[in-house]
Amino acid sequence: MPEFLELLPPPQARQILLQHIKHKPQGEFLATHTALGRITAAPIHAPHPLPSFPRSTVDGFAVRARDTFGCSDTLPAYLNLIGEVPMGSEARLELHTGQCALIHTGGMLPPGSDAVVMLEHTQQAADVEIEVLRAVAVGENVLRAGEDVQQGQEIIPVGVPLRPEEIGGLMALGILEVHVVRRPRVGIISSGDEVVPPEATIQPGQVRDINSYSLSALVEQAGGVAQRYGIIPDRLEAIQETASRALSECDMVVITAGSSASTRDLTSEAINRLGTPGVLVHGVNVRPGRPTILAVCQGKAVIGLPGNPVSALVIARLFVVPALHCLLGMQTNRPAPFVPARLSINLPSQAGREDWIPVKLSKVAGQYVAEPIFSKSNLIFSLARADGLIAISADATGLSAGEMVEVYLL
């Protein structure tokens, strides 16, 4: 069995891939309420302050804070009630010394007032007189105009995924349309003479196609559009023809199975024929997924993944997803979601190689415990049973039982 010429650490291999991708994200305009999860193509600025007027955060009485200073249960302040602030309308009352106005949560603070006394800290002394039993400070129980955002302020930078929080904020500002990055199209090619479609009745020696569908789901989850190109036989002309078509129609191409030891030269040759610079990395010092191919042809990423389903998905998270994020113009400093957990057993590792281990999480005495799942890389449900992955760095020879680890959630 021929050996790889050079095994690169995953971070170095990933950097080489990303720096060769030549792609300028293309934008499109979408209705804001349909843009959940989409990536901003340009910064978004506030067209007006939010809130646009000072408003109460509680039910109570709008007051001049200095009229309440020093009051208490035993020494209340007495204020004249001059009216009620109508909801949904401009407050036309104006407070002067010794006056207050009934106000509801969200109501506009009337001119002359600078605080709100909560209803439960008052008593009705007479029809038009209120006892204030607790002093308030200037600005207490009040949202000031522009306290959330100022007019013209950048509220969402470029390269950020829109979450429910951003969608709600944009609606609060009346921004009904957003400029987002067009979702990159990723061609998925599955190769192998033994691979048949999922709907087929399998014969001895055959396996149903897993990778096309699991990788398509991962691409969609990461913000791309997956386009499957079917199952290609292990022949150079067939792989090259399909990969060439996928490259012309998509922004990135992913080929599975052809990077294994028996056919990796075949896939490498097919990829190298697609355009320059061609194969950049062939072999990554990682487990699972050592026989990974990273290439850029005509400015587009072409990635050859191992055929084993677990290896393909783990490596896709390390290389396909970052490449897709690059195509989306996403900010690179956003943290990956993980939870701290205590490792249940010792985990040996080979120094110089980065290992990724699937784990199951359980909670014991209020703390997560990570239980490694040991299986071969062609058993897809071993990964389906996992809650996350832990990494053993290349400079370590393993992890000890009881050690705190970061579990990257699947």
C-alpha positions in Angstrom: 0.0 0.0 0.0 1.6 3.3 -1.0 2.0 5.9 1.7 1.1 9.6 1.7 3.9 11.8 0.8 3.2 14.2 3.6 0.7 14.3 6.4 -0.2 17.9 7.4 -1.8 18.9 10.7 -5.5 19.8 10.3 -5.1 23.5 11.1 -2.2 23.9 8.5 -4.1 21.9 5.9 -7.3 24.0 6.5 -5.3 27.3 6.2 -3.8 26.1 2.9 -7.2 25.3 1.5 -8.9 28.5 2.5 -6.2 30.8 1.3 -6.5 29.4 -2.2 -10.3 29.8 -2.5 -11.1 32.7 -4.8 -14.7 33.6 -4.2 -16.5 36.9 -3.7 -19.8 36.3 -1.8 -22.8 37.3 -3.9 -25.7 39.0 -2.2 -29.5 39.0 -2.6 -32.4 40.8 -0.8 -34.8 38.8 1.3 -37.9 39.7 3.3 -36.6 39.9 6.9 -39.0 37.4 8.3 -37.7 34.8 5.9 -34.0 35.4 6.5 -33.5 33.2 9.6 -30.0 31.7 9.6 -28.9 33.7 6.5 -25.6 35.6 6.6 -25.5 39.4 6.3 -23.9 40.7 3.1 -23.5 44.2 4.3 -23.6 46.0 7.7 -27.1 47.1 8.9 -27.6 50.5 10.5 -30.5 51.7 12.6 -32.7 54.2 10.7 -34.0 55.7 14.0 -33.3 55.3 17.7 -34.7 52.4 19.7 -36.7 53.0 21.7 -37.8 56.0 19.7 -39.3 57.7 22.8 -38.8 57.4 26.6 -41.2 54.7 27.9 -42.1 53.1 31.2 -41.0 49.5 32.0 -43.6 49.1 34.7 -47.2 49.9 35.7 -47.2 52.9 38.0 -47.0 56.7 38.1 -44.7 59.0 36.1 -43.1 61.5 38.4 -40.3 64.0 38.8 -37.7 61.9 40.8 -36.8 64.8 43.0 -40.4 65.0 44.3 -39.9 61.5 45.8 -36.5 62.0 47.5 -36.6 61.1 51.2 -40.0 59.5 51.2 -40.8 56.1 52.8 -43.6 54.0 54.2 -43.6 56.2 57.4 -43.0 59.5 55.6 -44.8 59.3 52.2 -44.6 62.0 49.5 -48.0 63.3 48.4 -48.4 64.0 44.6 -51.3 65.4 42.7 -52.6 63.0 40.0 -53.3 65.0 36.9 -54.3 62.3 34.5 -53.4 59.0 32.7 -51.0 58.5 29.8 -52.9 56.8 26.9 -51.3 53.7 25.5 -50.3 54.0 21.8 -50.5 57.7 21.8 -48.2 60.6 22.5 -48.2 61.8 26.1 -49.7 65.3 26.1 -49.7 65.8 29.8 -46.8 67.9 31.2 -45.7 67.3 34.8 -44.8 70.2 37.2 -43.6 70.1 40.8 -45.7 67.9 43.0 -47.6 66.2 40.1 -47.8 62.6 38.8 -49.6 60.7 36.0 -50.8 57.2 35.8 -48.8 55.2 33.2 -48.8 51.6 32.0 -45.9 49.4 30.9 -44.7 50.7 27.5 -46.4 54.0 27.8 -44.7 57.2 26.7 -43.1 59.2 29.5 -44.8 62.6 29.7 -42.8 65.8 29.4 -41.5 67.0 32.8 -41.2 63.5 34.2 -37.9 61.5 34.6 -38.9 58.4 36.5 -41.7 56.0 37.3 -42.8 54.8 40.7 -44.1 51.2 40.6 -47.8 50.8 41.4 -47.1 48.6 44.4 -45.0 51.4 46.0 -48.0 53.8 46.1 -51.4 54.2 47.7 -54.4 56.2 46.7 -54.8 59.0 49.2 -57.7 60.7 47.5 -59.3 60.9 44.0 -56.5 63.2 42.7 -53.8 62.5 45.3 -51.2 59.6 45.4 -49.0 58.6 48.4 -45.5 57.6 47.2 -44.0 55.1 49.7 -40.6 54.7 48.1 -38.2 57.1 46.5 -37.0 56.7 42.9 -33.9 57.8 41.1 -33.7 59.7 37.8 -34.3 57.2 35.0 -35.6 54.4 37.3 -38.2 52.1 35.6 -37.7 54.0 32.4 -36.2 53.2 29.0 -34.6 56.2 27.5 -34.9 57.1 23.8 -32.0 55.4 22.0 -31.0 53.3 25.1 -31.0 50.1 22.9 -29.5 51.6 19.7 -28.8 55.1 18.5 -29.9 56.4 15.1 -27.2 55.5 12.5 -25.5 53.0 14.8 -24.3 49.7 13.2 -26.5 47.1 14.7 -25.5 44.0 12.8 -22.1 43.8 11.1 -21.3 42.0 7.8 -20.8 38.2 7.9 -23.2 37.4 10.8 -25.9 34.8 10.8 -29.4 36.2 11.6 -30.9 34.6 14.7 -34.4 35.1 16.1 -33.0 37.9 18.2 -31.7 39.8 15.1 -35.0 39.2 13.2 -36.9 40.7 16.1 -34.6 43.6 16.4 -34.8 44.4 12.7 -38.6 44.3 12.8 -38.5 46.7 15.8 -36.7 49.1 13.5 -39.1 48.6 10.6 -36.4 47.0 8.5 -38.5 44.7 6.3 -35.8 43.6 3.8 -32.2 42.5 4.4 -29.2 42.1 2.1 -27.9 38.6 2.7 -25.3 36.3 1.1 -26.6 34.0 -1.6 -26.3 30.4 -0.3 -23.4 28.7 -2.0 -24.2 25.6 -4.0 -22.1 22.5 -3.1 -22.0 19.5 -5.5 -21.9 16.1 -3.7 -20.5 13.1 -5.6 -20.5 9.6 -4.1 -18.2 7.1 -5.9 -17.9 3.4 -5.5 -18.8 0.3 -7.5 -20.4 -1.2 -4.3 -22.6 1.8 -3.5 -26.3 1.7 -4.5 -29.2 4.2 -3.9 -31.0 4.0 -0.6 -34.2 2.8 -2.3 -32.4 -0.2 -3.8 -32.7 -3.8 -2.5 -29.1 -4.5 -1.6 -27.4 -7.6 -2.9 -24.4 -9.3 -1.3 -21.4 -7.0 -1.4 -23.4 -3.8 -1.9 -24.1 -1.0 0.6 -26.6 1.8 0.4 -25.4 5.4 -0.2 -25.1 7.2 3.1 -22.6 9.9 2.4 -24.5 11.8 -0.2 -27.4 12.3 2.2 -25.5 12.9 5.4 -23.2 15.4 3.7 -26.1 17.1 2.0 -27.8 17.6 5.4 -24.5 19.0 6.8 -24.2 21.4 3.9 -27.8 22.6 4.3 -27.3 22.9 8.1 -24.1 25.0 7.5 -25.9 27.4 5.2 -25.3 26.0 1.7 -27.4 24.4 -0.9 -26.6 20.7 -1.6 -26.8 19.3 -5.1 -26.3 15.5 -5.4 -24.8 14.1 -8.6 -25.5 10.5 -7.9 -23.3 7.5 -7.5 -20.3 7.3 -9.8 -18.3 4.1 -10.6 -14.6 4.0 -9.7 -13.4 5.0 -13.1 -11.3 8.0 -13.9 -13.4 9.2 -16.9 -16.6 8.9 -15.0 -15.3 10.7 -11.9 -13.7 13.5 -14.0 -16.8 14.0 -16.2 -19.2 14.3 -13.2 -16.8 16.4 -11.1 -16.2 18.8 -14.1 -20.0 19.2 -14.5 -20.4 19.8 -10.8 -17.6 22.3 -10.7 -19.2 24.3 -13.5 -22.6 24.4 -11.8 -21.5 24.7 -8.1 -19.3 26.8 -5.9 -17.7 23.8 -4.2 -17.4 20.1 -4.9 -17.2 17.2 -2.4 -16.3 13.7 -3.6 -16.6 10.8 -1.2 -15.0 7.3 -1.2 -12.4 8.1 -3.9 -9.8 9.2 -1.4 -9.3 5.8 0.2 -6.0 4.0 -0.1 -7.1 1.9 -3.1 -8.5 4.7 -5.2 -7.0 7.9 -3.9 -4.6 8.2 -6.8 -7.6 7.9 -9.2 -9.5 10.6 -7.5 -6.4 12.9 -7.2 -5.8 12.5 -10.9 -9.4 13.4 -11.7 -9.3 16.4 -9.5 -6.0 17.6 -10.9 -7.5 17.5 -14.4 -10.2 20.0 -13.3 -7.9 23.0 -13.2 -5.1 24.7 -11.3 -3.6 24.7 -8.8 -5.3 21.3 -8.2 -4.5 19.1 -5.3 -3.0 21.1 -2.4 -3.0 18.5 0.4 -3.3 14.8 0.1 -3.2 13.3 3.6 -4.0 14.9 6.9 -2.6 13.8 10.2 -6.0 13.2 11.8 -8.1 10.2 12.9 -10.5 9.4 11.5 -9.9 10.8 8.0 -6.2 10.4 7.2 -6.7 10.0 3.4 -8.3 13.4 2.9 -7.8 15.4 -0.4 -7.9 19.2 -0.4 -7.8 20.9 -3.7 -8.8 24.2 -5.4 -9.6 24.2 -9.1 -10.5 27.3 -11.0 -10.7 29.1 -7.6 -13.2 26.6 -6.2 -12.7 24.1 -3.4 -12.8 20.5 -4.3 -12.6 18.2 -1.3 -12.1 14.4 -1.4 -13.4 12.7 1.7 -13.0 9.1 3.0 -15.8 6.7 2.1 -16.5 5.6 5.6 -19.5 7.5 6.8 -18.1 8.5 10.2 -14.8 9.6 8.7 -16.6 11.6 6.0 -18.8 13.5 8.4 -16.0 14.2 10.9 -13.6 15.5 8.2 -16.5 17.4 6.5 -16.9 19.4 9.8 -13.2 20.1 9.8 -12.8 21.2 6.2 -16.1 21.4 4.2 -17.9 23.5 6.8 -15.0 26.1 7.1 -14.8 26.3 3.3 -18.5 26.9 3.2 -18.2 29.6 5.8 -15.5 31.2 3.7 -17.9 31.2 0.7 -20.5 32.8 2.9 -18.1 35.5 4.0 -18.8 34.6 7.7 -16.8 36.2 10.4 -14.0 33.7 11.4 -13.9 34.6 15.1 -17.3 33.3 16.1 -17.0 30.6 18.8 -18.0 27.0 18.1 -20.7 25.7 20.4 -19.2 23.4 23.1 -19.9 22.3 26.7 -17.3 21.4 29.3 -17.5 17.8 30.5 -15.5 15.4 32.7 -14.0 12.5 30.8 -15.2 9.1 32.1 -12.2 7.0 31.1 -8.6 7.2 29.9 -8.2 7.9 26.2 -4.8 7.0 24.6 -3.6 8.8 21.5 -0.7 8.8 19.2 1.5 11.9 19.5 1.7 14.0 16.4 -1.8 13.1 15.3 -5.1 14.9 16.0 -7.8 12.5 17.1 -11.6 13.3 17.1 -13.6 11.0 19.4 -17.5 10.8 19.5 -18.9 11.0 23.0 -22.2 10.6 24.7 -23.1 13.2 27.4 -24.8 12.5 30.7 -25.3 14.6 33.7 -24.0 13.5 37.1 -24.3 15.7 40.2 -24.9 18.7 38.1 -21.9 18.2 35.8 -21.6 16.7 32.3 -19.7 13.5 31.9 -18.3 12.5 28.5 -18.5 8.8 27.7 -16.4 7.9 24.5 -18.1 5.8 21.9 -15.7 3.3 20.4 -16.5 1.9 17.0 -15.2 1.5 13.5 -15.5 4.5 11.1 -18.0 2.8 8.8 -20.7 2.4 11.5 -22.9 5.5 11.0 -25.1 4.9 14.1 -22.1 5.1 16.4 -22.0 8.8 15.4 -25.8 9.1 15.5 -25.7 8.1 19.1 -23.1 10.7 20.0 -23.9 14.2 21.4 -20.6 15.7 20.4 -16.9 15.2 19.6 -13.8 15.8 21.6 -10.4 16.5 20.2 -7.1 15.1 21.4 -4.4 17.5 20.1 -1.4 16.4 18.2 1.0 17.3 21.0 -0.8 15.0 23.5 -0.5 11.2 24.0 -4.0 11.0 25.4 -6.4 12.3 28.0 -6.9 11.0 31.5 -10.1 9.9 33.2 -11.6 12.8 35.2 -10.0 15.4 33.0 -12.1 18.3 31.8 -12.6 18.4 28.1 -14.5 20.5 25.6 -17.3 18.6 23.8 -18.1 20.2 20.4 -21.8 19.6 20.0 -23.1 17.8 16.9 
